[in-house]
Amino acid sequence: MIPKTHFPLWILLTFFVIMGCASRGDIVQFKEDMVYLRGQVERLRDENNEIKEQLRSLSRSDATELDNVQRLRADLLSQIDALNQKSLFIDSKLEDVLNRIMMLTDEVEQQSARRFVPDSLQTENNEESVSGSSKELYDSAILDLRQSNHPLALQGFQELLRQYPESAHANSAQYLIGEIFYAKAEYDTAFREFQKVITEYPNGEKVGAALLKMGYCLLQQNNPEEAQQYLNAVIQQFPDTEEANLARAKLSGIQ
């Protein structure tokens, strides 16, 4: 079982997910707890194997001892199942926190970029209509996404790409389309949408994140061999990024 000193971690995890953001330190702590849980699972599995050996060596006439061992084995199996469930819970929450951080980071980047637009580009920006600018479409779709209105958000991002495929928001819009399908567990479609980030916007800031999520999609489809290729690509091409750290953590769980 997990020591009592780890219970505050579950409370903090719930808090950070509800608040919609978390620091890098929080994510590192989540990863450390994942390593701890996996170690506990392996330890309990070893104990379970030892009990199996004991069962084989016991005489059928020793009914009392056999009954005690069987109860102990059942208890260990229950503990293993509980730890596996908690491990899956942390995995899912880590991905949710990462998605929220990426969304918030993208918004900050967009706001910073708008503050430093050269005067020579102001005229070009003003040519977009007030009612249908790429910024308005993007902001509206982001609002729908935050409110979990995925169909409307998807429609907004797709309309932005149709009208303004070369705008500053197009790269992020294409990436978030992939995130919407990933959240719906439509991993084939999500993979293709993330792939468009790389093919359509190879110099954009979302390439590393798209490669990472393509690896995630393949893992969800029980294709660890190909998933490792994408996760390794993240580490090789973007070694000092948060995406690379997440790719390393994912790879350690596969191997």
N, C-alpha and C positions, 0 to 999 in steps of 0.2 A: 504493500500500500504506500501512497505518497506521504512523506512526513508532514506533520502538522505545520511546520515552518513554511511549507509551500502553499498553504491555503490562501494567504493574502494575494498570491499571484493570480488566482482565479478571479478574485474580486477586482484587482487592477485591470485584468484583461477585459472583463465585462465593462468596466468604466471607460476604458479607452475606445472600445468598439462603439459604445453608445455615444461618446463625445465626437466620434468621427475622425480622430487623428491620433497619432502616437509618435513619440520621439524615436530616434535610432536606437537609443539605449533600451527602450521598451521592446523593440523587435529583437535585439540581441538577447535580452532576458528570456523572451519567448523561445528563441532557438535553444538557449541553454537548458530550458525546462524540457524541451522536446528531446534533447540528448539524454537527459536524466530519465525521462519516461521510457525511452527505447532501451536504456540500460537495465531498467527494472523489468521490462518485458523479457529481455534475454535471460536475466537471472532466474526469473520464474519459470521460463521454459526449460532451463537446465535442471532446476529442481524437479520439474514435472517428468523429465526424462529419467532422472534418478529413481523416482517413485515407480515408473514403469518397470525398471529393472528389478526393483524390490518385489513388485507384484509377480513377476515371472518366477522369482526364486522361492516365493512362499508356498508352503504346502497347503493343499485344499483343506486339510483337517484343521489348520490354524485359523479358524473362522473369525475369532475376535481381532487378532492382529490384522488380518486381511481387511476387515471392515474399517478399522482405524486408518489404515493406509488409503483406502478408497475415499474416505471422507476428507483426508488431507489433500489428496489429488483433486477432488472436486473443488475444494477451497482455493487451491492454486489456480485452477482453470478459471474460476470466477475472478480472481485478481488479475490474471492476464487479460481477460476480456475487458475489465474495467479500465486498465491502463491503455489498451488499444483504443477504446472509445475516447479517452481523454487526449490521446495522441492525435487522433483524427480531428477532434474538436479544435486543438491548437493549430493544426495545419490549416483548417478552413478559416479560422479567425486571422491568422497571419496574412493570408491572401486578401481577406477583406480589408484589413488595415492598410496593406500595401496599395490596394486599389484606391482607397480614400486619400492616402498621402500623395499618390501620383496625380490625382485629380486636383488636389489643393496646390501642389507644386506647379502644375500646368497653369492654373489660374494666376498664381503669383508671377510666373514668367511672362504671361501675356500682359499683365498690368505693368510690369517693369518695362517691357518692350514698348508699350504705348507712351510711356513717359519720355522716351528718348528717340522718338521718330524724327529723322532729319527734316529740316524745313523743305528740302527739295521733294520730299514724298508727301507733304501735306496736301498738295493739289490733287495728287493721284488718289489719296484716301477720300477726299471730298467728292470725288466723282461717283462714289457708291451712293445709291439712293438712301435717304434717311430711313425709309420704311423697310428696306430689304438688305442692309449691309451684312457682310460676313460676320462682323462683331455682334450684331443684334441676333442673328441666327444662332451663332455659337453660344452666346449668353443665355438665350432662351432654351436651347437644348440642354445646357448644363443645369439650368434650374429644374427642368423636367427630370433629368437624371437624378438629381439630389432628392427629388420628391418620389423617387422610384417609379416614375411614369416612363418606363422603358420604351413602349411603342412610340410615344410622342417624341422622346429624346432621339430615338433612332431616325424617325422621320426628319427631325430638324437637322441632324448631322448629315444625312444623305442629301437633303436639299442644299445645304451649304456647299457640299462637294460638287453638286450639279451646277450651281450658280457661280461659285468662286473656287475652282479647283486649285488655283495658284495662290490663294490668299494665305496670310500668316496663320490662320486658324485651321487650314485644311489638314495639316499633318496630325494635329491633336484630334480633330474630328474623326479621321480615319481610324486612329488608334482606339478611340472610345467606342466606335461601332463594334470593334472586336471585343472590347470589354463587356458590352451589352450582351452579345451572343454567348460569351463565356459565362456570364452570370446566369444565363438561361440554360446552361449545360448543353448548348448546341456547339459541341467542340469542333466538328468538321467546319462549320461556317465560321466560327471564331478564328480557327487556324487560317483560313483563306483571307479573312479581313485583316488579321495581323500581318500576313504576308504582303498585303498591298501597301502597308506602311513602309516596308523595306523596298519594294519595287517602284512605288510611285514617289516616295520621299526618302531616297537613300541618304541624303545629307541632313535629314531632319533629326530632331532631338529625341524621337521616340523609337529609334531603331533598336537600341538595346533592350528597352522594355518590351517591344514587340517580339524580339527573339526569345526573351525569357518566357513570355506567355505562350508562344508557339510550343516551347518545350513542355509547359504545363498542360497544354491541350493534348499532346501526345501521351503524357503520363496518365491523364484521365482516360485515355483510350487504350490503356494497357500496352503501350509501345515504348518501353523504357530504353531500348537500344537506340532508336532514332531520337528520342527525347534528349539523351545524353549529348548527342551531336550539337543540338541547339543550345543546351546549357553550357557546354564547353565553348561554343562560339561567343556567348556573352562574356565569359571570363577572359577569353583571348582578346576580344575586340574592345571591351570596356572594363578593364581589370580593376579600376579604382572607383567603381560605382556601387550603389546600393543594389542594383540589379545583379552585379557580379557576386556580391555577398549572398544574395538569395539563391543564385544558381549553385554556388558552392554548397550551401546548406541542403539544397534539394539533391545534389549529387551524392552527398554523404549518406542520405537516406536510401538511395538506390543501391549503392555498392555494398 
